[in-house]
Amino acid sequence: MYYKVTLEDKVRVPPHRLGDDLERVILNVLQEQLEGSISKEIGIFIAVTDILDVGEGELIPGDGAVYYDVRFEAIVLRLTLQEVIEGEVVETTSFGAFVSLGPIDAMLHVSQISDEYINYDEVNGRLICQDSKRSITVGDGVRGRIVALSLNEREPRESKIGLTMRQPGLGALAWLEEEFEEEKKRRAT
């Protein structure tokens, strides 16, 4: 889930930027340092959005920079095990699909797509359920549950998120819409 958080940090403003607009420089420094990074306590930083307060600057001997205590707002993504999320398929392979959750991708293994056997159509880049002929391809929206979560603060690209769609109410959004319409027709009769 996405959160707007208020945080505090000490920000180093390099000497060559001291003549520029201080809040803009601090915002740029925080954006460069934090956006795309992961903190297990805070989450995955999406964007630093606003500088709320800048304290007095401190000088450290031997360093020409000025250090400021800063209070700022940021948007973060916090993922938890068993959380239901929606994303978009960005790649299909013979072993599953990669689903974009915004700043990070999750893995949807073929064994977690459906109770049916899954075939991979390499030519068209589709994962196809053998009996129902439902398929998943790049660009499809999916709803899944997080069943594996390993975030790597040092190397965010090595983080691992595993999804399942093998539960009621989960699956490709097109499949869920079809099921909803079928249920509406059944109830109407």
MIKOLPA-929225 format. One record per residue: residue number from 0; chain; x, y, z of N, C-alpha, C in turn. Coordinates in pm, whole numbers, padded with zeros to 5 digits. Example, Ala and Ser with C-alpha at 12.3 -4.5 7.8 and 13.67 -1.06 7.14 Angstrom:
BEGIN
resi:chain:n.u:n.v:n.w:ca.u:ca.v:ca.w:c.u:c.v:c.w
0:A:01319:-00569:00780:01230:-00450:00780:01320:-00330:00780
1:A:01285:-00225:00708:01367:-00106:00714:01290:00003:00787
***
This chain:
BEGIN
resi:chain:n.u:n.v:n.w:ca.u:ca.v:ca.w:c.u:c.v:c.w
0:A:00084:-00116:00000:00000:00000:00000:00089:00124:00000
1:A:00042:00228:-00065:00116:00353:-00072:00082:00441:00047
2:A:00185:00509:00101:00167:00597:00215:00238:00729:00189
3:A:00180:00835:00243:00248:00964:00248:00305:00976:00388
4:A:00437:00989:00400:00501:00990:00530:00578:01120:00550
5:A:00590:01158:00676:00672:01273:00713:00796:01218:00783
6:A:00914:01258:00735:01040:01206:00786:01135:01319:00820
7:A:01235:01286:00898:01341:01381:00931:01475:01318:00898
8:A:01567:01402:00849:01700:01353:00815:01797:01471:00816
9:A:01924:01441:00820:02028:01543:00807:02075:01538:00662
10:A:02071:01654:00595:02102:01661:00453:02228:01744:00431
11:A:02320:01687:00354:02445:01756:00321:02426:01835:00192
12:A:02445:01968:00202:02438:02054:00085:02582:02084:00043
13:A:02622:02038:-00075:02761:02056:-00119:02796:02204:-00138
14:A:02922:02238:-00123:02964:02378:-00130:02924:02448:-00261
15:A:02933:02378:-00373:02903:02442:-00502:02754:02474:-00520
16:A:02667:02424:-00430:02522:02448:-00440:02474:02548:-00335
17:A:02564:02603:-00253:02523:02691:-00143:02462:02822:-00189
18:A:02490:02868:-00308:02432:02994:-00357:02294:02977:-00417
19:A:02249:02853:-00439:02119:02825:-00501:02007:02830:-00397
20:A:01882:02826:-00443:01766:02823:-00353:01778:02700:-00262
21:A:01788:02722:-00131:01819:02617:-00035:01716:02503:-00036
22:A:01586:02537:-00034:01484:02431:-00032:01488:02347:-00158
23:A:01511:02410:-00272:01518:02337:-00399:01640:02243:-00399
24:A:01754:02293:-00349:01875:02210:-00342:01851:02091:-00250
25:A:01793:02115:-00133:01767:02006:-00038:01669:01905:-00098
26:A:01564:01953:-00165:01470:01862:-00231:01542:01777:-00335
27:A:01627:01839:-00417:01703:01765:-00520:01794:01661:-00457
28:A:01865:01699:-00350:01956:01605:-00283:01877:01486:-00228
29:A:01766:01512:-00162:01684:01402:-00106:01628:01313:-00217
30:A:01583:01374:-00326:01530:01294:-00437:01638:01203:-00494
31:A:01758:01256:-00514:01868:01176:-00569:01905:01062:-00475
32:A:01907:01090:-00344:01950:00990:-00246:01844:00883:-00219
33:A:01716:00924:-00216:01614:00833:-00165:01527:00766:-00271
34:A:01489:00837:-00376:01394:00780:-00471:01449:00654:-00535
35:A:01370:00547:-00526:01410:00417:-00579:01483:00331:-00477
36:A:01513:00387:-00361:01583:00309:-00258:01482:00238:-00168
37:A:01532:00145:-00089:01447:00066:00000:01497:00078:00143
38:A:01404:00100:00234:01431:00094:00377:01332:-00005:00436
39:A:01382:-00108:00503:01291:-00209:00557:01192:-00150:00657
40:A:01233:-00045:00729:01143:00016:00827:01042:00111:00761
41:A:01084:00181:00656:00999:00283:00597:00926:00232:00473
42:A:00995:00162:00384:00935:00111:00262:01020:00144:00141
43:A:00959:00135:00024:01025:00166:-00102:00992:00311:-00135
44:A:01095:00394:-00147:01073:00536:-00173:01031:00557:-00318
45:A:00913:00615:-00335:00862:00647:-00468:00904:00789:-00505
46:A:00876:00885:-00416:00907:01025:-00445:00920:01104:-00316
47:A:01013:01197:-00315:01019:01297:-00210:00940:01415:-00265
48:A:00833:01455:-00194:00738:01550:-00251:00749:01692:-00200
49:A:00791:01711:-00074:00787:01846:-00018:00886:01860:00097
50:A:00942:01978:00109:01028:02012:00222:00940:02092:00319
51:A:00926:02043:00443:00839:02108:00540:00915:02206:00629
52:A:01039:02172:00666:01113:02256:00758:01263:02232:00739
53:A:01339:02341:00741:01484:02332:00732:01541:02399:00857
54:A:01620:02324:00933:01680:02378:01054:01806:02458:01023
55:A:01874:02499:01129:01999:02573:01115:02106:02482:01055
56:A:02192:02540:00975:02300:02463:00915:02415:02441:01011
57:A:02485:02330:00993:02602:02298:01075:02722:02277:00984
58:A:02835:02327:01029:02959:02308:00956:03041:02200:01025
59:A:03110:02120:00948:03199:02018:01002:03339:02051:00950
60:A:03436:02066:01041:03572:02102:00998:03625:02003:00894
61:A:03685:02058:00791:03742:01975:00686:03645:01944:00573
62:A:03518:01982:00588:03417:01958:00485:03354:02093:00452
63:A:03358:02132:00329:03305:02263:00290:03153:02267:00280
64:A:03088:02154:00301:02943:02148:00290:02877:02197:00418
65:A:02746:02222:00408:02666:02258:00525:02561:02148:00543
66:A:02543:02105:00669:02449:01998:00702:02326:02058:00767
67:A:02210:02026:00714:02084:02080:00764:01995:01967:00816
68:A:01930:01992:00932:01824:01902:00978:01699:01939:00900
69:A:01639:01840:00835:01527:01867:00745:01410:01776:00779
70:A:01290:01833:00775:01166:01755:00786:01100:01763:00649
71:A:01063:01645:00594:01011:01642:00458:00903:01535:00444
72:A:00829:01543:00334:00726:01444:00302:00772:01359:00184
73:A:00732:01232:00189:00766:01140:00080:00651:01041:00061
74:A:00643:00986:-00057:00549:00879:-00088:00628:00749:-00088
75:A:00581:00650:-00011:00650:00521:-00003:00550:00409:-00028
76:A:00604:00298:-00074:00526:00176:-00093:00570:00077:00013
77:A:00475:00034:00097:00504:-00067:00199:00428:-00194:00163
78:A:00503:-00299:00138:00442:-00427:00103:00446:-00519:00225
79:A:00341:-00599:00242:00338:-00695:00352:00293:-00831:00298
80:A:00339:-00935:00365:00295:-01070:00327:00143:-01079:00337
81:A:00082:-01149:00245:-00062:-01174:00236:-00141:-01053:00186
82:A:-00074:-00942:00156:-00143:-00825:00103:-00189:-00854:-00040
83:A:-00311:-00811:-00072:-00363:-00824:-00207:-00329:-00696:-00282
84:A:-00265:-00711:-00397:-00222:-00596:-00477:-00262:-00615:-00623
85:A:-00265:-00505:-00696:-00290:-00512:-00840:-00169:-00455:-00911
86:A:-00139:-00513:-01026:-00027:-00466:-01106:-00048:-00500:-01251
87:A:00052:-00466:-01331:00045:-00491:-01475:00156:-00585:-01517
88:A:00121:-00682:-01600:00220:-00777:-01651:00313:-00702:-01745
89:A:00443:-00711:-01716:00542:-00641:-01798:00629:-00737:-01878
90:A:00625:-00867:-01842:00703:-00966:-01916:00646:-01104:-01887
91:A:00645:-01189:-01990:00606:-01329:-01971:00722:-01418:-02012
92:A:00736:-01530:-01941:00841:-01627:-01972:00781:-01766:-01958
93:A:00859:-01865:-01988:00810:-02003:-01976:00785:-02041:-01830
94:A:00845:-01970:-01736:00828:-02004:-01594:00732:-01911:-01520
95:A:00676:-01810:-01591:00579:-01723:-01525:00574:-01584:-01585
96:A:00527:-01491:-01504:00511:-01353:-01549:00570:-01258:-01445
97:A:00625:-01148:-01494:00671:-01042:-01406:00564:-00934:-01404
98:A:00527:-00892:-01283:00418:-00798:-01264:00474:-00671:-01202
99:A:00451:-00557:-01268:00497:-00429:-01216:00404:-00382:-01106
100:A:00463:-00351:-00990:00387:-00294:-00879:00418:-00145:-00867
101:A:00468:-00086:-00971:00509:00054:-00970:00661:00060:-00972
102:A:00723:00078:-00855:00868:00093:-00852:00943:-00039:-00853
103:A:00873:-00150:-00842:00938:-00280:-00829:00851:-00386:-00896
104:A:00915:-00491:-00946:00841:-00600:-01011:00830:-00720:-00918
105:A:00721:-00793:-00932:00699:-00915:-00857:00694:-01032:-00955
106:A:00721:-01151:-00905:00720:-01272:-00988:00593:-01350:-00963
107:A:00525:-01386:-01070:00407:-01473:-01064:00445:-01603:-01135
108:A:00482:-01704:-01055:00527:-01831:-01112:00408:-01902:-01176
109:A:00436:-01983:-01281:00328:-02054:-01350:00245:-02140:-01255
110:A:00308:-02194:-01152:00235:-02279:-01057:00138:-02199:-00971
111:A:00150:-02065:-00973:00065:-01981:-00890:-00039:-01902:-00971
112:A:-00050:-01931:-01100:-00145:-01859:-01185:-00285:-01918:-01173
113:A:-00294:-02050:-01179:-00424:-02116:-01183:-00407:-02261:-01138
114:A:-00518:-02326:-01106:-00515:-02468:-01074:-00496:-02552:-01201
115:A:-00517:-02490:-01316:-00502:-02559:-01443:-00354:-02566:-01483
116:A:-00323:-02658:-01575:-00189:-02663:-01632:-00171:-02540:-01721
117:A:-00055:-02479:-01717:-00028:-02358:-01794:00070:-02388:-01906
118:A:00034:-02349:-02029:00123:-02360:-02145:00179:-02223:-02177
119:A:00301:-02220:-02229:00362:-02094:-02269:00366:-02085:-02420
120:A:00300:-01985:-02476:00301:-01957:-02619:00414:-01857:-02643
121:A:00531:-01909:-02680:00649:-01825:-02694:00636:-01723:-02807
122:A:00571:-01762:-02914:00556:-01673:-03030:00478:-01548:-02993
123:A:00368:-01566:-02920:00283:-01453:-02882:00310:-01402:-02741
124:A:00401:-01465:-02668:00434:-01422:-02533:00316:-01433:-02437
125:A:00242:-01544:-02446:00124:-01562:-02361:00136:-01687:-02276
126:A:00082:-01678:-02155:00066:-01794:-02068:-00081:-01833:-02077
127:A:-00107:-01959:-02116:-00244:-02001:-02146:-00284:-02117:-02055
128:A:-00401:-02102:-01991:-00458:-02210:-01911:-00507:-02319:-02007
129:A:-00467:-02445:-01983:-00494:-02552:-02078:-00643:-02577:-02100
130:A:-00724:-02582:-01994:-00866:-02617:-02009:-00953:-02497:-02046
131:A:-00943:-02388:-01971:-01032:-02273:-01994:-00986:-02184:-02109
132:A:-00861:-02198:-02152:-00800:-02118:-02259:-00783:-01970:-02221
133:A:-00801:-01938:-02093:-00772:-01802:-02048:-00622:-01779:-02060
134:A:-00585:-01653:-02086:-00442:-01626:-02104:-00400:-01498:-02033
135:A:-00270:-01488:-02015:-00209:-01369:-01958:-00098:-01327:-02054
136:A:-00095:-01198:-02084:00007:-01144:-02172:00052:-01007:-02122
137:A:00158:-00954:-02180:00210:-00823:-02141:00099:-00718:-02155
138:A:00085:-00635:-02053:-00016:-00529:-02053:-00142:-00565:-01975
139:A:-00159:-00693:-01943:-00278:-00735:-01867:-00266:-00692:-01722
140:A:-00376:-00647:-01666:-00382:-00617:-01524:-00412:-00745:-01448
141:A:-00349:-00762:-01333:-00372:-00880:-01250:-00388:-00839:-01104
142:A:-00462:-00920:-01030:-00475:-00904:-00886:-00417:-01029:-00821
143:A:-00322:-01010:-00732:-00257:-01123:-00667:-00232:-01096:-00520
144:A:-00194:-01201:-00450:-00160:-01192:-00309:-00010:-01215:-00294
145:A:00054:-01134:-00210:00198:-01149:-00187:00221:-01268:-00096
146:A:00297:-01366:-00147:00326:-01487:-00069:00474:-01502:-00035
147:A:00558:-01421:-00095:00702:-01421:-00064:00751:-01278:-00075
148:A:00828:-01235:00026:00874:-01097:00029:01013:-01090:00089
149:A:01110:-01051:00007:01248:-01036:00052:01303:-00909:-00012
150:A:01303:-00799:00066:01351:-00671:00015:01499:-00656:00048
151:A:01576:-00612:-00050:01720:-00596:-00034:01752:-00446:-00035
152:A:01787:-00392:00082:01815:-00248:00093:01938:-00208:00012
153:A:02041:-00292:00013:02166:-00256:-00055:02154:-00265:-00207
154:A:02084:-00366:-00255:02066:-00386:-00399:01916:-00403:-00427
155:A:01841:-00292:-00440:01695:-00301:-00460:01655:-00391:-00576
156:A:01737:-00399:-00681:01702:-00482:-00797:01706:-00631:-00764
157:A:01771:-00667:-00656:01778:-00808:-00616:01666:-00846:-00518
158:A:01575:-00754:-00491:01460:-00785:-00405:01373:-00887:-00475
159:A:01308:-00971:-00395:01223:-01076:-00451:01083:-01068:-00389
160:A:00984:-01062:-00477:00844:-01060:-00435:00773:-01167:-00515
161:A:00707:-01258:-00445:00633:-01365:-00511:00484:-01346:-00494
162:A:00408:-01372:-00600:00262:-01357:-00599:00193:-01489:-00625
163:A:00068:-01497:-00580:-00019:-01607:-00618:-00152:-01549:-00666
164:A:-00216:-01622:-00759:-00351:-01587:-00804:-00443:-01708:-00786
165:A:-00399:-01807:-00710:-00474:-01932:-00696:-00571:-01929:-00577
166:A:-00643:-01820:-00564:-00744:-01807:-00459:-00863:-01732:-00515
167:A:-00980:-01752:-00458:-01099:-01679:-00507:-01077:-01527:-00499
168:A:-01124:-01457:-00601:-01113:-01312:-00605:-00980:-01262:-00661
169:A:-00891:-01355:-00696:-00762:-01317:-00753:-00755:-01367:-00897
170:A:-00672:-01303:-00977:-00653:-01345:-01116:-00635:-01226:-01206
171:A:-00634:-01254:-01336:-00628:-01145:-01433:-00756:-01064:-01419
172:A:-00746:-00932:-01428:-00864:-00848:-01409:-00973:-00880:-01510
173:A:-00936:-00917:-01631:-01035:-00955:-01734:-01110:-01081:-01691
174:A:-01038:-01177:-01629:-01102:-01300:-01581:-01202:-01267:-01470
175:A:-01161:-01180:-01381:-01247:-01144:-01268:-01373:-01073:-01316
176:A:-01358:-00988:-01418:-01474:-00919:-01475:-01570:-01019:-01539
177:A:-01516:-01118:-01611:-01600:-01222:-01672:-01677:-01299:-01564
178:A:-01608:-01337:-01457:-01672:-01410:-01348:-01782:-01326:-01282
179:A:-01757:-01197:-01267:-01856:-01108:-01207:-01981:-01100:-01294
180:A:-01963:-01085:-01426:-02077:-01078:-01518:-02156:-01209:-01519
181:A:-02085:-01322:-01517:-02152:-01452:-01512:-02235:-01467:-01385
182:A:-02180:-01423:-01274:-02251:-01430:-01146:-02374:-01339:-01148
183:A:-02362:-01222:-01209:-02477:-01131:-01220:-02589:-01196:-01301
184:A:-02552:-01264:-01411:-02653:-01331:-01495:-02720:-01444:-01420
185:A:-02640:-01522:-01343:-02698:-01632:-01266:-02798:-01581:-01163
186:A:-02765:-01473:-01096:-02853:-01418:-00994:-02978:-01357:-01052
187:A:-02969:-01307:-01176:-03084:-01245:-01240:-03188:-01348:-01284
188:A:-03145:-01472:-01303:-03240:-01575:-01351:-03303:-01651:-01236
***
